[in-house]
Amino acid sequence: MVSRCRRYTREVERIRALDDAGEEQDYLEVLKEKEHTPIVWGEPMPGVKIIDLQEQRYKEAFQFICDVVVPEDVVLKSTRLLDDPESLEAFEEKVIFIMRDRTSMIAVNEENEIVGILVMKVVRKFDFSKTFSQLQVRRGKIFLTIMKFYNNVYKETDVFEKLQVDMYLRLYWIGVRHSYRRNKIGHQMMWCSLDLLKSLNLNGIMALLTTAKLQATAHYMGMDSIYTYFYSRWRDLSETLIFRGIGGGNYCCALMAGYINYEKVIIEKE
């Protein structure tokens, strides 16, 4: 039996100590102060560390998403996002906007190359409508098709109401370079999101997951499917399927969420 990933570094423990002493210090502000010293969230295998994504690597991280995540993500791949420069530019704007929340993680090897990524953001009920409007990039035919699909799923449920929270951590995209996938790096990055969740003193977590494998991992972490949308239902005006070549076993997109009770979280077995 092994821990999900190695627990927090001294920086995180120091933040907790300050909180226990009654000093109000926001975790994200501390991350800004630690711009040149990324927090190590885990070491899933020798020579690979899971660290927080820093601003100077946003462009590099986005290129990694284009090279690794998009070709594997059912929605992004089947709509041929990479073939439309205007849509790709709009997608980059959205991704960089999300990264600026400073909660995303990357896995790096000994050469400091990115080999995995998990893009995340804290969503707050208070500024949800304002944030949502800021993300409305209205250009790129394929990008707009993707956003229409996402919005069609989101509108079916109120995550804040479902979890009875005012804030939750949302997982957007995850991907691992092919040569590293046998080492369960992506699996452990998802588990590290619970460590981040706990360090932020939050309980709610949500993700819109497009493959059966990711959905199974999320379920094991304590998330339940609160809405599913079958790809076969999404067609254009001529009744042609939008999502094709989705891969075996990937029948639906699942909006998954959970209220995490840390005392009941099961330690992952290898």
Residue, then its C-alpha position, 0 to 999 in steps of 0.5 A: m500500500v502506498s500513499r496517493c502521492r507524497r505529501y506537501t512540501r515544507e511550503v504547504e505545511r508552513i501555510r497550514a501552520l499559519d492558518d492554524a495560528g489564525e493568520e488569514q493567508d490565501y494559498l494562491e497568494v503564497l504561490k505568487e510569492k513562490e514564483h521561482t520555487p514550484i511546490v512539489w506535489g508528488e514523485p510518481m516515479p524516479g526522475v519525475k516530479i509533479i509540480d505547480l505550473q508557473e506562469q513562465r511555462y504557460k506557452e510551453a504547457f499549451q503546446f504540450i496540450c496541443d501535442v498530447v492532450v488534444p489528440e487523445d481528448v474525444v471532443l477536441k480530437s473528433t472536431r479537428l480543432l488543430d486544423d482550424p487556426e482561428s479556433l486554435e487561437a481562441f482555444e489558446e486564449k481560453v486555456i491561458f485564462i484558466m492557467r492564470d488561476r495558478t492551480s494547474m500542475i505539470a509533471v516534469n522529468e530530470e531534464n525539466e521537460i513537461v511529460g504530463i499536465l493537469v489543468m485546473k481552476v477554482v470556480r467561485k459562485f460569487d464571481f461565476s457569472k462574471t468569469f463565465s462571460q469573460l471566457q466567451v471567445r466568439r470566433g472560430k467555427i470549431f471552437l464555437t462547436i466545442m463550447k456549445f457542446y460543453n455548455n449543453v452539458y453544464k446547463e443540465t445541473d448546478v454543481f454549487e447546489k448539488l455539492q452545497v458549496d460556494m467554491y469548488l475545484r474544477l479539473y479541465w484537461i489532463g494528459v501524459r506523454h505516451s512514453y510515460r503512460r505505463n507509470k500511472i502518472g496521469h492517475q497520480m496527478m488526479w489524486c494530487s488534485l485532492d491534495l491541492l483541494k485539501s490545502l485550499n480548504l475546499n471540499g468540492i471537486m468537479a470535472l467534465l471527463t470525455t473518456a471511460k478511463l478518466q471517468a473510472t479514476a474520478h469515480y474511485m477518487g470519490m466523484d459521482s456522475i451527475y450528468t452524462y451526454f452520449y456522443s451519438r446524440w450530438r449531430d449537426l443540422s443535417e443529422t451528421l454525427i459531430f463526434r467520430g473516431i472516439g475510441g472503443g468504450n468511450y460512449c459518453c461525456a460525463l460531468m462528475a463531481g464530489y464532496i470530498n470528506y478527507e477522513k474517508v478518502i481511501i489510500e490508493k493501492e498501486 
